[in-house]
């Protein structure tokens, strides 16, 4: 959870929650990677634009290039 004064962190968290991203830990590995800044959110949304990848998947994908490659295969 972001610090109370971290407005960028709270905006990022709001985007994640609105997209349906959860933070439940499955086991020992925890919930997985999540973006921590608005810049990381924007990168993933831009890379996933037009691919048909659900927002929750785009926002939890570590490698932005992986999202861009889906654009070429998701036809």
mmCIF file of the N, C-alpha and C atoms, coordinates in Angstrom:
data_MODEL
# 
_entry.id   MODEL 
# 
loop_
_atom_site.group_PDB 
_atom_site.id 
_atom_site.type_symbol 
_atom_site.label_atom_id 
_atom_site.label_alt_id 
_atom_site.label_comp_id 
_atom_site.label_asym_id 
_atom_site.label_entity_id 
_atom_site.label_seq_id 
_atom_site.pdbx_PDB_ins_code 
_atom_site.Cartn_x 
_atom_site.Cartn_y 
_atom_site.Cartn_z 
_atom_site.occupancy 
_atom_site.B_iso_or_equiv 
_atom_site.pdbx_formal_charge 
_atom_site.auth_seq_id 
_atom_site.auth_comp_id 
_atom_site.auth_asym_id 
_atom_site.auth_atom_id 
_atom_site.pdbx_PDB_model_num 
ATOM 1   N N  . UNK A 1 1  ? 0.842   -1.160  0.000   1.00 0.00 ? 1  UNK A N  1 
ATOM 2   C CA . UNK A 1 1  ? 0.000   0.000   0.000   1.00 0.00 ? 1  UNK A CA 1 
ATOM 3   C C  . UNK A 1 1  ? 0.897   1.236   0.000   1.00 0.00 ? 1  UNK A C  1 
ATOM 4   N N  . UNK A 1 2  ? 0.555   2.229   -0.834  1.00 0.00 ? 2  UNK A N  1 
ATOM 5   C CA . UNK A 1 2  ? 1.379   3.439   -0.885  1.00 0.00 ? 2  UNK A CA 1 
ATOM 6   C C  . UNK A 1 2  ? 1.306   4.227   0.423   1.00 0.00 ? 2  UNK A C  1 
ATOM 7   N N  . UNK A 1 3  ? 2.322   5.029   0.651   1.00 0.00 ? 3  UNK A N  1 
ATOM 8   C CA . UNK A 1 3  ? 2.291   5.935   1.791   1.00 0.00 ? 3  UNK A CA 1 
ATOM 9   C C  . UNK A 1 3  ? 1.163   6.940   1.582   1.00 0.00 ? 3  UNK A C  1 
ATOM 10  N N  . UNK A 1 4  ? 0.667   7.469   2.653   1.00 0.00 ? 4  UNK A N  1 
ATOM 11  C CA . UNK A 1 4  ? -0.448  8.412   2.588   1.00 0.00 ? 4  UNK A CA 1 
ATOM 12  C C  . UNK A 1 4  ? -0.142  9.594   1.673   1.00 0.00 ? 4  UNK A C  1 
ATOM 13  N N  . UNK A 1 5  ? 1.086   10.061  1.666   1.00 0.00 ? 5  UNK A N  1 
ATOM 14  C CA . UNK A 1 5  ? 1.461   11.229  0.876   1.00 0.00 ? 5  UNK A CA 1 
ATOM 15  C C  . UNK A 1 5  ? 1.843   10.913  -0.572  1.00 0.00 ? 5  UNK A C  1 
ATOM 16  N N  . UNK A 1 6  ? 1.845   9.654   -0.963  1.00 0.00 ? 6  UNK A N  1 
ATOM 17  C CA . UNK A 1 6  ? 2.263   9.231   -2.305  1.00 0.00 ? 6  UNK A CA 1 
ATOM 18  C C  . UNK A 1 6  ? 1.071   9.264   -3.258  1.00 0.00 ? 6  UNK A C  1 
ATOM 19  N N  . UNK A 1 7  ? 0.772   10.443  -3.798  1.00 0.00 ? 7  UNK A N  1 
ATOM 20  C CA . UNK A 1 7  ? -0.414  10.576  -4.656  1.00 0.00 ? 7  UNK A CA 1 
ATOM 21  C C  . UNK A 1 7  ? -0.269  9.776   -5.951  1.00 0.00 ? 7  UNK A C  1 
ATOM 22  N N  . UNK A 1 8  ? 0.925   9.690   -6.518  1.00 0.00 ? 8  UNK A N  1 
ATOM 23  C CA . UNK A 1 8  ? 1.136   8.894   -7.735  1.00 0.00 ? 8  UNK A CA 1 
ATOM 24  C C  . UNK A 1 8  ? 0.903   7.416   -7.444  1.00 0.00 ? 8  UNK A C  1 
ATOM 25  N N  . UNK A 1 9  ? 1.347   6.949   -6.301  1.00 0.00 ? 9  UNK A N  1 
ATOM 26  C CA . UNK A 1 9  ? 1.122   5.558   -5.916  1.00 0.00 ? 9  UNK A CA 1 
ATOM 27  C C  . UNK A 1 9  ? -0.352  5.249   -5.753  1.00 0.00 ? 9  UNK A C  1 
ATOM 28  N N  . UNK A 1 10 ? -1.098  6.185   -5.176  1.00 0.00 ? 10 UNK A N  1 
ATOM 29  C CA . UNK A 1 10 ? -2.542  5.981   -5.004  1.00 0.00 ? 10 UNK A CA 1 
ATOM 30  C C  . UNK A 1 10 ? -3.270  5.999   -6.343  1.00 0.00 ? 10 UNK A C  1 
ATOM 31  N N  . UNK A 1 11 ? -2.833  6.861   -7.277  1.00 0.00 ? 11 UNK A N  1 
ATOM 32  C CA . UNK A 1 11 ? -3.445  6.854   -8.617  1.00 0.00 ? 11 UNK A CA 1 
ATOM 33  C C  . UNK A 1 11 ? -3.189  5.523   -9.303  1.00 0.00 ? 11 UNK A C  1 
ATOM 34  N N  . UNK A 1 12 ? -1.971  5.018   -9.162  1.00 0.00 ? 12 UNK A N  1 
ATOM 35  C CA . UNK A 1 12 ? -1.623  3.724   -9.753  1.00 0.00 ? 12 UNK A CA 1 
ATOM 36  C C  . UNK A 1 12 ? -2.489  2.620   -9.159  1.00 0.00 ? 12 UNK A C  1 
ATOM 37  N N  . UNK A 1 13 ? -2.631  2.618   -7.855  1.00 0.00 ? 13 UNK A N  1 
ATOM 38  C CA . UNK A 1 13 ? -3.466  1.616   -7.194  1.00 0.00 ? 13 UNK A CA 1 
ATOM 39  C C  . UNK A 1 13 ? -4.907  1.712   -7.660  1.00 0.00 ? 13 UNK A C  1 
ATOM 40  N N  . UNK A 1 14 ? -5.424  2.916   -7.833  1.00 0.00 ? 14 UNK A N  1 
ATOM 41  C CA . UNK A 1 14 ? -6.804  3.091   -8.301  1.00 0.00 ? 14 UNK A CA 1 
ATOM 42  C C  . UNK A 1 14 ? -6.994  2.502   -9.698  1.00 0.00 ? 14 UNK A C  1 
ATOM 43  N N  . UNK A 1 15 ? -6.023  2.723   -10.587 1.00 0.00 ? 15 UNK A N  1 
ATOM 44  C CA . UNK A 1 15 ? -6.110  2.153   -11.937 1.00 0.00 ? 15 UNK A CA 1 
ATOM 45  C C  . UNK A 1 15 ? -6.140  0.635   -11.864 1.00 0.00 ? 15 UNK A C  1 
ATOM 46  N N  . UNK A 1 16 ? -5.269  0.058   -11.049 1.00 0.00 ? 16 UNK A N  1 
ATOM 47  C CA . UNK A 1 16 ? -5.207  -1.399  -10.919 1.00 0.00 ? 16 UNK A CA 1 
ATOM 48  C C  . UNK A 1 16 ? -6.524  -1.961  -10.395 1.00 0.00 ? 16 UNK A C  1 
ATOM 49  N N  . UNK A 1 17 ? -7.050  -1.370  -9.357  1.00 0.00 ? 17 UNK A N  1 
ATOM 50  C CA . UNK A 1 17 ? -8.303  -1.871  -8.776  1.00 0.00 ? 17 UNK A CA 1 
ATOM 51  C C  . UNK A 1 17 ? -9.463  -1.706  -9.743  1.00 0.00 ? 17 UNK A C  1 
ATOM 52  N N  . UNK A 1 18 ? -9.527  -0.585  -10.459 1.00 0.00 ? 18 UNK A N  1 
ATOM 53  C CA . UNK A 1 18 ? -10.594 -0.381  -11.436 1.00 0.00 ? 18 UNK A CA 1 
ATOM 54  C C  . UNK A 1 18 ? -10.513 -1.347  -12.606 1.00 0.00 ? 18 UNK A C  1 
ATOM 55  N N  . UNK A 1 19 ? -9.317  -1.837  -12.900 1.00 0.00 ? 19 UNK A N  1 
ATOM 56  C CA . UNK A 1 19 ? -9.131  -2.815  -13.982 1.00 0.00 ? 19 UNK A CA 1 
ATOM 57  C C  . UNK A 1 19 ? -9.400  -4.242  -13.512 1.00 0.00 ? 19 UNK A C  1 
ATOM 58  N N  . UNK A 1 20 ? -9.654  -4.409  -12.218 1.00 0.00 ? 20 UNK A N  1 
ATOM 59  C CA . UNK A 1 20 ? -9.946  -5.744  -11.699 1.00 0.00 ? 20 UNK A CA 1 
ATOM 60  C C  . UNK A 1 20 ? -8.729  -6.523  -11.238 1.00 0.00 ? 20 UNK A C  1 
ATOM 61  N N  . UNK A 1 21 ? -7.595  -5.857  -11.111 1.00 0.00 ? 21 UNK A N  1 
ATOM 62  C CA . UNK A 1 21 ? -6.382  -6.516  -10.634 1.00 0.00 ? 21 UNK A CA 1 
ATOM 63  C C  . UNK A 1 21 ? -6.513  -6.731  -9.131  1.00 0.00 ? 21 UNK A C  1 
ATOM 64  N N  . UNK A 1 22 ? -6.225  -7.940  -8.699  1.00 0.00 ? 22 UNK A N  1 
ATOM 65  C CA . UNK A 1 22 ? -6.308  -8.259  -7.276  1.00 0.00 ? 22 UNK A CA 1 
ATOM 66  C C  . UNK A 1 22 ? -4.910  -8.443  -6.696  1.00 0.00 ? 22 UNK A C  1 
ATOM 67  N N  . UNK A 1 23 ? -4.857  -8.522  -5.400  1.00 0.00 ? 23 UNK A N  1 
ATOM 68  C CA . UNK A 1 23 ? -3.576  -8.649  -4.717  1.00 0.00 ? 23 UNK A CA 1 
ATOM 69  C C  . UNK A 1 23 ? -3.542  -9.870  -3.813  1.00 0.00 ? 23 UNK A C  1 
ATOM 70  N N  . UNK A 1 24 ? -4.363  -10.857 -4.097  1.00 0.00 ? 24 UNK A N  1 
ATOM 71  C CA . UNK A 1 24 ? -4.380  -12.083 -3.307  1.00 0.00 ? 24 UNK A CA 1 
ATOM 72  C C  . UNK A 1 24 ? -3.107  -12.867 -3.572  1.00 0.00 ? 24 UNK A C  1 
ATOM 73  N N  . UNK A 1 25 ? -2.514  -13.375 -2.527  1.00 0.00 ? 25 UNK A N  1 
ATOM 74  C CA . UNK A 1 25 ? -1.334  -14.213 -2.737  1.00 0.00 ? 25 UNK A CA 1 
ATOM 75  C C  . UNK A 1 25 ? -1.795  -15.651 -2.935  1.00 0.00 ? 25 UNK A C  1 
ATOM 76  N N  . UNK A 1 26 ? -1.291  -16.265 -3.989  1.00 0.00 ? 26 UNK A N  1 
ATOM 77  C CA . UNK A 1 26 ? -1.668  -17.629 -4.302  1.00 0.00 ? 26 UNK A CA 1 
ATOM 78  C C  . UNK A 1 26 ? -0.967  -18.637 -3.408  1.00 0.00 ? 26 UNK A C  1 
ATOM 79  N N  . UNK A 1 27 ? 0.229   -18.342 -3.047  1.00 0.00 ? 27 UNK A N  1 
ATOM 80  C CA . UNK A 1 27 ? 1.023   -19.231 -2.204  1.00 0.00 ? 27 UNK A CA 1 
ATOM 81  C C  . UNK A 1 27 ? 2.256   -18.475 -1.756  1.00 0.00 ? 27 UNK A C  1 
ATOM 82  N N  . UNK A 1 28 ? 3.364   -19.090 -1.936  1.00 0.00 ? 28 UNK A N  1 
ATOM 83  C CA . UNK A 1 28 ? 4.627   -18.521 -1.467  1.00 0.00 ? 28 UNK A CA 1 
ATOM 84  C C  . UNK A 1 28 ? 5.111   -17.369 -2.337  1.00 0.00 ? 28 UNK A C  1 
ATOM 85  N N  . UNK A 1 29 ? 4.712   -17.333 -3.594  1.00 0.00 ? 29 UNK A N  1 
ATOM 86  C CA . UNK A 1 29 ? 5.211   -16.323 -4.522  1.00 0.00 ? 29 UNK A CA 1 
ATOM 87  C C  . UNK A 1 29 ? 4.527   -14.975 -4.378  1.00 0.00 ? 29 UNK A C  1 
ATOM 88  N N  . UNK A 1 30 ? 3.446   -14.886 -3.648  1.00 0.00 ? 30 UNK A N  1 
ATOM 89  C CA . UNK A 1 30 ? 2.710   -13.635 -3.510  1.00 0.00 ? 30 UNK A CA 1 
ATOM 90  C C  . UNK A 1 30 ? 1.840   -13.369 -4.719  1.00 0.00 ? 30 UNK A C  1 
ATOM 91  N N  . UNK A 1 31 ? 1.336   -12.150 -4.853  1.00 0.00 ? 31 UNK A N  1 
ATOM 92  C CA . UNK A 1 31 ? 0.384   -11.844 -5.916  1.00 0.00 ? 31 UNK A CA 1 
ATOM 93  C C  . UNK A 1 31 ? 1.015   -11.632 -7.282  1.00 0.00 ? 31 UNK A C  1 
ATOM 94  N N  . UNK A 1 32 ? 2.325   -11.608 -7.366  1.00 0.00 ? 32 UNK A N  1 
ATOM 95  C CA . UNK A 1 32 ? 2.981   -11.381 -8.651  1.00 0.00 ? 32 UNK A CA 1 
ATOM 96  C C  . UNK A 1 32 ? 3.342   -9.923  -8.839  1.00 0.00 ? 32 UNK A C  1 
ATOM 97  N N  . UNK A 1 33 ? 3.882   -9.617  -10.000 1.00 0.00 ? 33 UNK A N  1 
ATOM 98  C CA . UNK A 1 33 ? 4.348   -8.267  -10.280 1.00 0.00 ? 33 UNK A CA 1 
ATOM 99  C C  . UNK A 1 33 ? 3.162   -7.331  -10.479 1.00 0.00 ? 33 UNK A C  1 
ATOM 100 N N  . UNK A 1 34 ? 3.271   -6.114  -9.983  1.00 0.00 ? 34 UNK A N  1 
ATOM 101 C CA . UNK A 1 34 ? 2.282   -5.064  -10.179 1.00 0.00 ? 34 UNK A CA 1 
ATOM 102 C C  . UNK A 1 34 ? 3.031   -3.762  -10.451 1.00 0.00 ? 34 UNK A C  1 
ATOM 103 N N  . UNK A 1 35 ? 2.509   -2.903  -11.340 1.00 0.00 ? 35 UNK A N  1 
ATOM 104 C CA . UNK A 1 35 ? 3.160   -1.611  -11.575 1.00 0.00 ? 35 UNK A CA 1 
ATOM 105 C C  . UNK A 1 35 ? 3.095   -0.753  -10.322 1.00 0.00 ? 35 UNK A C  1 
ATOM 106 N N  . UNK A 1 36 ? 4.138   0.039   -10.108 1.00 0.00 ? 36 UNK A N  1 
ATOM 107 C CA . UNK A 1 36 ? 4.205   0.875   -8.908  1.00 0.00 ? 36 UNK A CA 1 
ATOM 108 C C  . UNK A 1 36 ? 4.169   2.364   -9.220  1.00 0.00 ? 36 UNK A C  1 
ATOM 109 N N  . UNK A 1 37 ? 4.100   2.710   -10.505 1.00 0.00 ? 37 UNK A N  1 
ATOM 110 C CA . UNK A 1 37 ? 4.080   4.130   -10.864 1.00 0.00 ? 37 UNK A CA 1 
ATOM 111 C C  . UNK A 1 37 ? 3.136   4.357   -12.044 1.00 0.00 ? 37 UNK A C  1 
ATOM 112 N N  . UNK A 1 38 ? 2.643   5.580   -12.183 1.00 0.00 ? 38 UNK A N  1 
ATOM 113 C CA . UNK A 1 38 ? 1.803   5.888   -13.351 1.00 0.00 ? 38 UNK A CA 1 
ATOM 114 C C  . UNK A 1 38 ? 2.537   5.645   -14.667 1.00 0.00 ? 38 UNK A C  1 
ATOM 115 N N  . UNK A 1 39 ? 3.860   5.872   -14.692 1.00 0.00 ? 39 UNK A N  1 
ATOM 116 C CA . UNK A 1 39 ? 4.634   5.620   -15.905 1.00 0.00 ? 39 UNK A CA 1 
ATOM 117 C C  . UNK A 1 39 ? 4.555   4.158   -16.315 1.00 0.00 ? 39 UNK A C  1 
ATOM 118 N N  . UNK A 1 40 ? 4.696   3.243   -15.358 1.00 0.00 ? 40 UNK A N  1 
ATOM 119 C CA . UNK A 1 40 ? 4.608   1.810   -15.665 1.00 0.00 ? 40 UNK A CA 1 
ATOM 120 C C  . UNK A 1 40 ? 3.208   1.442   -16.139 1.00 0.00 ? 40 UNK A C  1 
ATOM 121 N N  . UNK A 1 41 ? 2.188   2.072   -15.585 1.00 0.00 ? 41 UNK A N  1 
ATOM 122 C CA . UNK A 1 41 ? 0.812   1.830   -16.038 1.00 0.00 ? 41 UNK A CA 1 
ATOM 123 C C  . UNK A 1 41 ? 0.659   2.296   -17.486 1.00 0.00 ? 41 UNK A C  1 
ATOM 124 N N  . UNK A 1 42 ? 1.102   3.525   -17.772 1.00 0.00 ? 42 UNK A N  1 
ATOM 125 C CA . UNK A 1 42 ? 0.981   4.069   -19.131 1.00 0.00 ? 42 UNK A CA 1 
ATOM 126 C C  . UNK A 1 42 ? 1.724   3.213   -20.150 1.00 0.00 ? 42 UNK A C  1 
ATOM 127 N N  . UNK A 1 43 ? 2.919   2.737   -19.807 1.00 0.00 ? 43 UNK A N  1 
ATOM 128 C CA . UNK A 1 43 ? 3.693   1.886   -20.723 1.00 0.00 ? 43 UNK A CA 1 
ATOM 129 C C  . UNK A 1 43 ? 2.914   0.628   -21.094 1.00 0.00 ? 43 UNK A C  1 
ATOM 130 N N  . UNK A 1 44 ? 2.323   -0.004  -20.106 1.00 0.00 ? 44 UNK A N  1 
ATOM 131 C CA . UNK A 1 44 ? 1.604   -1.249  -20.357 1.00 0.00 ? 44 UNK A CA 1 
ATOM 132 C C  . UNK A 1 44 ? 0.313   -1.019  -21.133 1.00 0.00 ? 44 UNK A C  1 
ATOM 133 N N  . UNK A 1 45 ? -0.389  0.049   -20.819 1.00 0.00 ? 45 UNK A N  1 
ATOM 134 C CA . UNK A 1 45 ? -1.621  0.351   -21.543 1.00 0.00 ? 45 UNK A CA 1 
ATOM 135 C C  . UNK A 1 45 ? -1.332  0.717   -22.992 1.00 0.00 ? 45 UNK A C  1 
ATOM 136 N N  . UNK A 1 46 ? -0.269  1.469   -23.221 1.00 0.00 ? 46 UNK A N  1 
ATOM 137 C CA . UNK A 1 46 ? 0.104   1.831   -24.589 1.00 0.00 ? 46 UNK A CA 1 
ATOM 138 C C  . UNK A 1 46 ? 0.544   0.605   -25.377 1.00 0.00 ? 46 UNK A C  1 
ATOM 139 N N  . UNK A 1 47 ? 1.304   -0.267  -24.758 1.00 0.00 ? 47 UNK A N  1 
ATOM 140 C CA . UNK A 1 47 ? 1.793   -1.469  -25.442 1.00 0.00 ? 47 UNK A CA 1 
ATOM 141 C C  . UNK A 1 47 ? 0.651   -2.421  -25.765 1.00 0.00 ? 47 UNK A C  1 
ATOM 142 N N  . UNK A 1 48 ? -0.378  -2.447  -24.927 1.00 0.00 ? 48 UNK A N  1 
ATOM 143 C CA . UNK A 1 48 ? -1.487  -3.379  -25.127 1.00 0.00 ? 48 UNK A CA 1 
ATOM 144 C C  . UNK A 1 48 ? -2.595  -2.810  -25.999 1.00 0.00 ? 48 UNK A C  1 
ATOM 145 N N  . UNK A 1 49 ? -2.537  -1.516  -26.314 1.00 0.00 ? 49 UNK A N  1 
ATOM 146 C CA . UNK A 1 49 ? -3.594  -0.883  -27.107 1.00 0.00 ? 49 UNK A CA 1 
ATOM 147 C C  . UNK A 1 49 ? -3.782  -1.610  -28.436 1.00 0.00 ? 49 UNK A C  1 
ATOM 148 N N  . UNK A 1 50 ? -5.019  -1.962  -28.711 1.00 0.00 ? 50 UNK A N  1 
ATOM 149 C CA . UNK A 1 50 ? -5.350  -2.617  -29.976 1.00 0.00 ? 50 UNK A CA 1 
ATOM 150 C C  . UNK A 1 50 ? -5.045  -4.103  -30.039 1.00 0.00 ? 50 UNK A C  1 
ATOM 151 N N  . UNK A 1 51 ? -4.594  -4.705  -28.965 1.00 0.00 ? 51 UNK A N  1 
ATOM 152 C CA . UNK A 1 51 ? -4.259  -6.126  -28.999 1.00 0.00 ? 51 UNK A CA 1 
ATOM 153 C C  . UNK A 1 51 ? -5.418  -7.003  -28.549 1.00 0.00 ? 51 UNK A C  1 
ATOM 154 N N  . UNK A 1 52 ? -6.364  -6.430  -27.811 1.00 0.00 ? 52 UNK A N  1 
ATOM 155 C CA . UNK A 1 52 ? -7.443  -7.233  -27.247 1.00 0.00 ? 52 UNK A CA 1 
ATOM 156 C C  . UNK A 1 52 ? -7.072  -7.893  -25.932 1.00 0.00 ? 52 UNK A C  1 
ATOM 157 N N  . UNK A 1 53 ? -5.870  -7.606  -25.440 1.00 0.00 ? 53 UNK A N  1 
ATOM 158 C CA . UNK A 1 53 ? -5.437  -8.148  -24.154 1.00 0.00 ? 53 UNK A CA 1 
ATOM 159 C C  . UNK A 1 53 ? -6.226  -7.442  -23.062 1.00 0.00 ? 53 UNK A C  1 
ATOM 160 N N  . UNK A 1 54 ? -6.846  -8.194  -22.140 1.00 0.00 ? 54 UNK A N  1 
ATOM 161 C CA . UNK A 1 54 ? -7.588  -7.553  -21.044 1.00 0.00 ? 54 UNK A CA 1 
ATOM 162 C C  . UNK A 1 54 ? -6.680  -6.635  -20.230 1.00 0.00 ? 54 UNK A C  1 
ATOM 163 N N  . UNK A 1 55 ? -7.253  -5.534  -19.732 1.00 0.00 ? 55 UNK A N  1 
ATOM 164 C CA . UNK A 1 55 ? -6.472  -4.578  -18.953 1.00 0.00 ? 55 UNK A CA 1 
ATOM 165 C C  . UNK A 1 55 ? -5.797  -5.233  -17.766 1.00 0.00 ? 55 UNK A C  1 
ATOM 166 N N  . UNK A 1 56 ? -6.493  -6.143  -17.098 1.00 0.00 ? 56 UNK A N  1 
ATOM 167 C CA . UNK A 1 56 ? -5.904  -6.784  -15.920 1.00 0.00 ? 56 UNK A CA 1 
ATOM 168 C C  . UNK A 1 56 ? -4.663  -7.586  -16.289 1.00 0.00 ? 56 UNK A C  1 
ATOM 169 N N  . UNK A 1 57 ? -4.653  -8.171  -17.468 1.00 0.00 ? 57 UNK A N  1 
ATOM 170 C CA . UNK A 1 57 ? -3.481  -8.924  -17.928 1.00 0.00 ? 57 UNK A CA 1 
ATOM 171 C C  . UNK A 1 57 ? -2.370  -7.958  -18.339 1.00 0.00 ? 57 UNK A C  1 
ATOM 172 N N  . UNK A 1 58 ? -2.733  -6.909  -19.074 1.00 0.00 ? 58 UNK A N  1 
ATOM 173 C CA . UNK A 1 58 ? -1.731  -5.935  -19.516 1.00 0.00 ? 58 UNK A CA 1 
ATOM 174 C C  . UNK A 1 58 ? -1.044  -5.284  -18.325 1.00 0.00 ? 58 UNK A C  1 
ATOM 175 N N  . UNK A 1 59 ? -1.806  -4.980  -17.284 1.00 0.00 ? 59 UNK A N  1 
ATOM 176 C CA . UNK A 1 59 ? -1.244  -4.286  -16.133 1.00 0.00 ? 59 UNK A CA 1 
ATOM 177 C C  . UNK A 1 59 ? -0.418  -5.186  -15.231 1.00 0.00 ? 59 UNK A C  1 
ATOM 178 N N  . UNK A 1 60 ? -0.498  -6.478  -15.410 1.00 0.00 ? 60 UNK A N  1 
ATOM 179 C CA . UNK A 1 60 ? 0.284   -7.390  -14.581 1.00 0.00 ? 60 UNK A CA 1 
ATOM 180 C C  . UNK A 1 60 ? 1.368   -8.118  -15.372 1.00 0.00 ? 60 UNK A C  1 
ATOM 181 N N  . UNK A 1 61 ? 1.621   -7.663  -16.592 1.00 0.00 ? 61 UNK A N  1 
ATOM 182 C CA . UNK A 1 61 ? 2.675   -8.232  -17.419 1.00 0.00 ? 61 UNK A CA 1 
ATOM 183 C C  . UNK A 1 61 ? 3.959   -7.443  -17.200 1.00 0.00 ? 61 UNK A C  1 
ATOM 184 N N  . UNK A 1 62 ? 4.992   -8.127  -16.781 1.00 0.00 ? 62 UNK A N  1 
ATOM 185 C CA . UNK A 1 62 ? 6.255   -7.466  -16.460 1.00 0.00 ? 62 UNK A CA 1 
ATOM 186 C C  . UNK A 1 62 ? 6.909   -6.904  -17.709 1.00 0.00 ? 62 UNK A C  1 
ATOM 187 N N  . UNK A 1 63 ? 6.969   -7.680  -18.767 1.00 0.00 ? 63 UNK A N  1 
ATOM 188 C CA . UNK A 1 63 ? 7.715   -7.327  -19.972 1.00 0.00 ? 63 UNK A CA 1 
ATOM 189 C C  . UNK A 1 63 ? 6.809   -6.610  -20.976 1.00 0.00 ? 63 UNK A C  1 
ATOM 190 N N  . UNK A 1 64 ? 7.045   -5.329  -21.170 1.00 0.00 ? 64 UNK A N  1 
ATOM 191 C CA . UNK A 1 64 ? 6.246   -4.531  -22.101 1.00 0.00 ? 64 UNK A CA 1 
ATOM 192 C C  . UNK A 1 64 ? 6.388   -5.066  -23.524 1.00 0.00 ? 64 UNK A C  1 
ATOM 193 N N  . UNK A 1 65 ? 7.568   -5.546  -23.882 1.00 0.00 ? 65 UNK A N  1 
ATOM 194 C CA . UNK A 1 65 ? 7.773   -6.098  -25.219 1.00 0.00 ? 65 UNK A CA 1 
ATOM 195 C C  . UNK A 1 65 ? 6.900   -7.316  -25.464 1.00 0.00 ? 65 UNK A C  1 
ATOM 196 N N  . UNK A 1 66 ? 6.612   -8.072  -24.422 1.00 0.00 ? 66 UNK A N  1 
ATOM 197 C CA . UNK A 1 66 ? 5.713   -9.222  -24.559 1.00 0.00 ? 66 UNK A CA 1 
ATOM 198 C C  . UNK A 1 66 ? 4.325   -8.756  -24.993 1.00 0.00 ? 66 UNK A C  1 
ATOM 199 N N  . UNK A 1 67 ? 3.853   -7.662  -24.440 1.00 0.00 ? 67 UNK A N  1 
ATOM 200 C CA . UNK A 1 67 ? 2.552   -7.118  -24.840 1.00 0.00 ? 67 UNK A CA 1 
ATOM 201 C C  . UNK A 1 67 ? 2.578   -6.667  -26.292 1.00 0.00 ? 67 UNK A C  1 
ATOM 202 N N  . UNK A 1 68 ? 3.661   -6.042  -26.702 1.00 0.00 ? 68 UNK A N  1 
ATOM 203 C CA . UNK A 1 68 ? 3.770   -5.593  -28.094 1.00 0.00 ? 68 UNK A CA 1 
ATOM 204 C C  . UNK A 1 68 ? 3.778   -6.771  -29.058 1.00 0.00 ? 68 UNK A C  1 
ATOM 205 N N  . UNK A 1 69 ? 4.368   -7.887  -28.650 1.00 0.00 ? 69 UNK A N  1 
ATOM 206 C CA . UNK A 1 69 ? 4.406   -9.057  -29.536 1.00 0.00 ? 69 UNK A CA 1 
ATOM 207 C C  . UNK A 1 69 ? 3.019   -9.669  -29.685 1.00 0.00 ? 69 UNK A C  1 
ATOM 208 N N  . UNK A 1 70 ? 2.152   -9.507  -28.700 1.00 0.00 ? 70 UNK A N  1 
ATOM 209 C CA . UNK A 1 70 ? 0.789   -10.022 -28.808 1.00 0.00 ? 70 UNK A CA 1 
ATOM 210 C C  . UNK A 1 70 ? 0.002   -9.288  -29.886 1.00 0.00 ? 70 UNK A C  1 
ATOM 211 N N  . UNK A 1 71 ? 0.397   -8.054  -30.170 1.00 0.00 ? 71 UNK A N  1 
ATOM 212 C CA . UNK A 1 71 ? -0.280  -7.284  -31.206 1.00 0.00 ? 71 UNK A CA 1 
ATOM 213 C C  . UNK A 1 71 ? -0.164  -7.984  -32.550 1.00 0.00 ? 71 UNK A C  1 
ATOM 214 N N  . UNK A 1 72 ? 0.994   -8.591  -32.791 1.00 0.00 ? 72 UNK A N  1 
ATOM 215 C CA . UNK A 1 72 ? 1.234   -9.250  -34.069 1.00 0.00 ? 72 UNK A CA 1 
ATOM 216 C C  . UNK A 1 72 ? 0.576   -10.624 -34.153 1.00 0.00 ? 72 UNK A C  1 
ATOM 217 N N  . UNK A 1 73 ? 0.341   -11.258 -33.013 1.00 0.00 ? 73 UNK A N  1 
ATOM 218 C CA . UNK A 1 73 ? -0.232  -12.606 -33.036 1.00 0.00 ? 73 UNK A CA 1 
ATOM 219 C C  . UNK A 1 73 ? -1.719  -12.620 -32.731 1.00 0.00 ? 73 UNK A C  1 
ATOM 220 N N  . UNK A 1 74 ? -2.269  -11.543 -32.211 1.00 0.00 ? 74 UNK A N  1 
ATOM 221 C CA . UNK A 1 74 ? -3.675  -11.525 -31.785 1.00 0.00 ? 74 UNK A CA 1 
ATOM 222 C C  . UNK A 1 74 ? -4.566  -10.999 -32.907 1.00 0.00 ? 74 UNK A C  1 
ATOM 223 N N  . UNK A 1 75 ? -4.614  -11.708 -34.001 1.00 0.00 ? 75 UNK A N  1 
ATOM 224 C CA . UNK A 1 75 ? -5.476  -11.281 -35.114 1.00 0.00 ? 75 UNK A CA 1 
ATOM 225 C C  . UNK A 1 75 ? -6.540  -12.267 -35.378 1.00 0.00 ? 75 UNK A C  1 
# 
